[in-house]
Amino acid sequence: MAAAEGSTAVTGRRRTAPAAPGARRGFPSATLHNGRVDALDGLRTLAVALVLVYHVDRTLVPGGSIAVDVFFTLSGFVITRQLLAEYSRTGTLALLPFYRRRWLRLVPALLALCAACLVLATTTSLWGFDGSWQAVGLAATFLTNVFRAADPGSYTGGPLAHTWSLGVEEQFYLLWPLLLLGLLHRLRARTVLLCTAALCVLPFLWRCVLWHPDAVHRIYNGTDTRADELLAGALVAVVLARLRQDDPRLGLLRVWAGRLALPALALLALVAWKVPVTGNAGLWTALWYTGGILAVAALSATLVAGLELRPDGLLSRLLAFTPLAWSGRNLSYGVYLWHYPVVRLLASLDVEVGLLTGTVVLTVAMALLSYYLVERPFLRRARRHRT
């Protein structure tokens, strides 16, 4: 008799369980942990809150811009994990549906913000919205970072300067799935892992080549010079998908990632609190814009791995606190989009007393409207097109 689907196949006197698709393709754990991780969503909330405070008053958190670095690594991990899960199930990557989902996730809310900025620019005399037409054109095409990288420092970006980070992410995700698919089709899984690790080092070497005090804008805004932060998250995803659940190396990784997650977060917090990473501090600036970015990527990757592998740990349970996790899952993108235009709006109105409180309240209100009126309806469409 033929073995029933999903049962154990019989070969002579030995019973051998059929290999899972992911195991046959070298990523046996790719589909095991493909859902949301509440602690990672909570980390999004902390990161976006830090960015908001940084843009309101940099003296409170001089190094608060490293929250964007954490976002990059977290995003690289999540997206690569999804791509590997799809590859393990199907043996390929459906790129057009992937790009469609990314468009539905990001662009409608961004266009709503762009429209609001244009309305304020054309109907008011608020200085915070000067240059909105150019800013909107760059933001809507995810080219703000390219323009900023080519500028020696005079371009402020108007109310949408912060969309440089969206440009970095989307340019990376235009190329990374194509490269990853090529690697997966041509190389063994172990070699894919080694290639991903090697790719993490290339942006650091490129920054060393480019480094000059006048190249700060180029390095800070370039996708090629910030790719190691996204690739560090991708590397964590590849490693975790590569190791079987009974692999002793995974157990060792779980132990050490759990132990190092809190120190990694503490070091990142210390940098945010004390280190003016966007300032000009001579030798320190040179070190930061070459090796420092890679160091932050390593710390962020350690933190992400610890939260993923130790959901029962104290730090994971704290970050998985329901309000933090819900906000990170549903509001972090809206908060990131709206906080900087809100800061400029209130500054244009000469609001000084209670600026931080006012920014938080108005930003959260706009993020809620963005989520319920724009993002959630399009997210439903994105889920219907998931393969």
C-alpha positions in Angstrom: 0.0 0.0 0.0 1.2 3.5 -0.7 1.9 5.6 2.4 -0.8 8.2 3.1 0.1 11.8 2.6 2.0 13.2 5.5 2.6 9.7 7.1 5.9 7.8 7.3 7.1 6.2 4.1 8.2 2.6 4.3 11.5 1.5 2.6 12.1 -2.2 3.3 12.3 -2.7 7.0 13.3 1.0 7.8 10.9 3.8 8.3 12.1 7.2 7.0 10.1 10.4 7.4 9.9 12.4 4.2 12.0 15.5 4.3 10.3 18.8 4.6 10.6 21.1 1.6 12.7 23.5 3.6 15.1 20.8 4.6 15.5 19.6 1.0 16.5 23.1 0.1 18.9 23.6 3.0 16.7 25.8 5.2 14.9 23.4 7.5 13.8 26.1 10.0 12.7 28.7 7.5 9.0 28.1 7.9 8.9 27.5 11.6 9.1 31.0 12.9 7.6 33.2 10.1 4.9 34.9 12.1 5.0 38.2 14.1 7.3 38.4 17.1 5.7 40.7 19.7 9.1 41.7 21.2 10.3 42.8 17.8 7.2 44.9 17.4 7.8 46.4 20.8 11.4 47.2 19.7 9.9 49.2 16.8 7.9 51.3 19.2 11.1 52.2 21.2 13.0 53.0 18.0 10.4 55.3 16.5 9.9 57.0 19.9 13.6 57.7 20.0 13.6 59.1 16.5 10.7 61.4 17.4 12.5 62.7 20.5 15.7 63.2 18.5 14.0 65.4 15.9 12.2 67.5 18.6 15.3 68.1 20.7 18.6 66.6 19.8 20.1 67.7 23.1 18.0 65.1 24.9 19.4 62.2 22.8 22.3 63.4 20.7 22.7 59.9 19.2 19.1 59.2 18.7 19.5 58.8 15.0 20.9 55.3 15.6 17.2 54.2 16.0 17.1 54.3 12.2 20.1 51.9 12.1 18.1 49.5 14.4 15.1 49.8 12.0 17.3 48.9 9.1 18.6 45.7 10.7 15.1 44.7 12.0 13.7 45.3 8.5 16.4 43.2 6.9 15.7 40.4 9.2 11.9 40.4 8.8 11.9 40.6 5.0 14.6 38.0 4.5 12.9 35.6 6.9 9.7 36.0 4.8 11.6 35.5 1.5 13.4 32.3 2.8 10.1 30.9 4.1 8.6 31.4 0.6 11.6 29.8 -1.0 11.4 26.8 1.3 7.8 26.3 0.5 7.8 26.8 -3.2 11.4 26.6 -4.4 11.4 30.1 -5.8 10.5 33.7 -5.0 7.5 35.4 -6.5 9.1 38.8 -7.0 6.2 40.7 -8.6 3.8 39.8 -5.7 6.5 40.7 -3.3 7.0 44.2 -4.8 3.2 44.6 -5.0 2.9 43.9 -1.3 5.7 46.4 -0.5 3.9 49.0 -2.6 0.6 48.5 -0.8 2.3 48.5 2.5 4.3 51.7 2.1 3.1 53.9 -0.7 -0.5 54.8 0.0 0.3 56.2 3.5 3.3 58.0 2.1 1.2 59.6 -0.7 -1.4 60.7 1.9 1.4 62.4 3.8 2.7 64.0 0.6 -0.8 65.3 -0.2 -1.1 66.9 3.3 2.3 68.6 2.9 1.3 70.1 -0.5 -2.0 71.4 0.9 -0.2 73.1 3.7 2.5 74.4 1.3 0.0 75.9 -1.1 -2.6 77.2 1.4 -0.4 78.6 4.2 2.8 80.6 4.6 4.3 78.2 7.1 8.1 78.2 6.6 8.2 74.5 7.6 6.6 73.5 4.3 8.8 75.5 2.0 10.2 73.3 -0.8 7.4 70.8 -0.4 7.0 70.2 -4.2 10.6 69.1 -4.6 10.4 67.1 -1.3 7.2 65.3 -2.4 8.7 64.4 -5.8 11.7 62.9 -4.1 9.9 61.1 -1.3 7.2 59.6 -3.6 9.9 58.1 -5.8 12.1 57.0 -2.9 14.9 59.2 -4.0 15.4 61.6 -1.1 18.5 59.7 0.1 20.0 59.9 -3.4 19.5 63.6 -3.6 20.9 64.1 0.0 23.9 61.9 -0.7 24.8 64.0 -3.7 24.4 67.2 -1.8 27.3 68.6 0.3 25.0 69.7 3.1 22.8 72.5 2.0 19.7 70.5 1.1 17.4 70.2 4.2 14.6 68.2 2.5 11.8 70.3 3.8 9.1 68.5 5.7 10.0 65.1 4.2 13.7 65.0 4.9 13.3 61.9 7.0 12.1 59.9 4.0 15.7 59.3 3.1 15.6 56.1 5.2 12.6 54.9 3.2 14.6 55.4 0.1 17.5 53.3 1.5 15.1 50.5 2.4 13.2 50.4 -0.8 16.3 50.6 -3.0 17.8 47.7 -1.0 14.6 45.7 -1.4 14.5 46.3 -5.1 17.9 44.6 -5.4 18.2 42.2 -2.5 15.4 39.7 -3.5 16.8 39.5 -7.0 20.3 38.8 -5.6 19.0 36.4 -3.0 17.0 34.5 -5.6 20.1 34.2 -7.8 22.2 32.9 -4.8 19.5 30.4 -3.8 19.1 29.0 -7.3 22.9 28.7 -7.9 24.5 27.9 -4.6 24.1 25.5 -1.7 22.5 26.9 1.4 25.7 27.0 3.3 27.4 29.0 0.6 24.4 31.4 0.6 25.1 32.0 4.3 28.8 32.6 3.6 28.0 35.0 0.8 25.5 37.0 2.9 28.2 37.3 5.7 30.7 38.5 3.1 28.3 41.0 1.7 27.9 42.5 5.2 31.6 43.5 5.2 31.6 45.1 1.7 29.8 48.4 2.7 32.3 48.8 5.6 35.2 48.5 3.2 33.5 50.9 0.8 33.0 53.5 3.5 36.7 53.3 4.3 37.5 54.0 0.7 35.1 56.9 0.5 35.8 58.4 3.9 36.6 62.1 3.9 35.1 64.8 6.2 33.2 66.2 3.1 31.8 62.7 2.4 29.6 62.5 5.5 26.4 63.2 3.6 27.3 60.7 1.0 28.0 57.9 3.5 25.1 58.7 5.8 22.5 58.7 3.0 23.8 56.1 0.5 22.2 52.7 0.2 25.5 51.2 -0.7 27.1 52.7 2.4 24.3 51.6 4.7 23.5 48.2 3.3 25.5 46.3 6.0 22.9 47.3 8.5 20.1 45.7 6.5 22.3 42.7 5.5 23.2 42.1 9.2 19.5 41.4 9.8 19.4 39.3 6.6 22.3 37.3 7.9 20.5 36.5 11.2 17.5 35.3 9.2 19.7 33.1 7.0 21.5 31.6 10.0 18.3 30.8 11.8 16.6 29.3 8.8 19.8 27.2 8.1 20.0 25.5 11.5 17.7 22.6 12.4 15.9 22.9 15.7 17.9 20.0 17.2 21.2 21.4 16.0 23.4 22.0 19.1 24.8 25.2 17.4 21.3 26.7 17.5 21.1 25.9 21.2 24.4 27.6 21.8 23.3 30.6 19.7 20.1 30.8 21.7 22.0 30.9 25.0 24.4 33.6 24.0 22.0 35.7 22.0 19.7 35.7 25.0 22.6 36.7 27.3 23.9 39.4 25.0 20.5 41.0 24.0 20.2 43.2 27.0 23.9 44.4 26.9 23.4 45.1 23.2 20.3 47.2 23.9 22.1 49.0 26.8 25.1 49.9 24.5 22.7 51.2 21.8 20.9 53.3 24.5 24.2 54.6 25.7 25.1 55.8 22.2 21.7 57.4 21.8 22.1 59.2 25.1 25.7 60.4 24.9 27.2 60.2 21.4 26.4 62.9 18.8 26.8 60.6 15.9 25.8 63.2 13.3 28.1 65.9 14.7 31.7 66.7 13.6 34.1 65.3 16.2 37.3 64.8 14.3 38.7 61.3 14.7 35.6 60.0 16.4 33.5 61.0 13.4 35.9 59.2 11.0 35.7 56.0 13.2 31.9 56.3 13.4 31.3 56.7 9.7 33.6 53.7 8.8 33.5 51.0 11.5 30.9 52.5 13.8 28.0 51.8 11.5 29.0 48.2 11.2 29.3 48.0 15.0 25.8 49.3 15.5 24.6 46.7 12.9 26.3 44.0 14.9 24.6 45.2 18.1 21.3 45.5 16.4 21.6 42.0 14.9 22.5 40.6 18.4 19.4 42.2 19.9 17.1 41.0 17.1 18.5 37.4 17.4 18.1 37.5 21.2 14.4 38.6 21.0 13.7 36.0 18.2 15.3 33.1 20.0 14.3 33.8 23.6 10.7 34.9 23.5 10.4 33.7 27.1 13.3 36.0 28.3 12.7 39.0 30.5 13.6 41.5 27.8 11.4 39.8 25.3 8.5 39.8 27.8 9.0 43.5 28.6 9.0 44.5 24.9 6.1 42.2 24.1 3.9 44.3 26.5 0.7 44.6 24.6 0.6 48.4 24.1 4.2 48.4 22.9 3.7 45.5 20.6 0.4 46.7 19.2 1.9 50.2 18.6 5.0 48.8 16.9 2.9 46.5 14.7 0.3 49.0 13.6 1.4 52.6 14.3 5.2 52.7 14.0 5.2 53.4 10.3 2.6 56.1 10.6 4.4 57.7 13.5 7.6 57.7 11.5 5.9 59.3 8.5 4.1 62.0 10.4 6.4 63.0 13.2 8.8 65.1 11.2 6.2 67.2 9.4 4.4 67.7 12.7 7.7 68.9 14.3 8.1 71.4 11.5 4.4 72.4 11.7 4.7 73.2 15.4 8.0 75.0 14.9 6.5 77.1 12.2 3.7 78.1 14.6 6.4 79.1 17.2 5.3 76.5 19.6 8.1 76.2 22.3 6.4 75.3 25.5 5.2 71.7 25.4 6.7 71.1 22.0 7.6 67.4 22.8 4.1 66.7 24.3 2.4 68.4 21.4 4.4 66.5 18.8 3.6 63.2 20.5 -0.1 63.8 20.7 -0.5 65.2 17.2 1.7 62.5 15.7 -0.1 59.7 17.3 -3.4 61.1 16.3 -2.3 61.3 12.6 -0.7 57.8 12.8 -4.1 56.4 14.0 -5.9 58.1 11.2 -3.3 56.8 8.7 -3.6 53.3 10.0 -7.4 53.0 10.1 -8.2 55.1 7.0 -5.3 54.3 4.7 -2.9 51.5 5.8 -5.3 48.9 7.1 -7.5 48.9 4.0 -4.5 48.5 1.7 -2.9 45.9 4.0 -6.0 43.8 3.5 -5.5 43.9 -0.2 -1.8 43.0 0.3 -2.8 39.9 2.3 -5.2 38.8 -0.4 -2.3 38.9 -2.9 0.1 37.0 -0.7 1.4 33.8 -2.3 
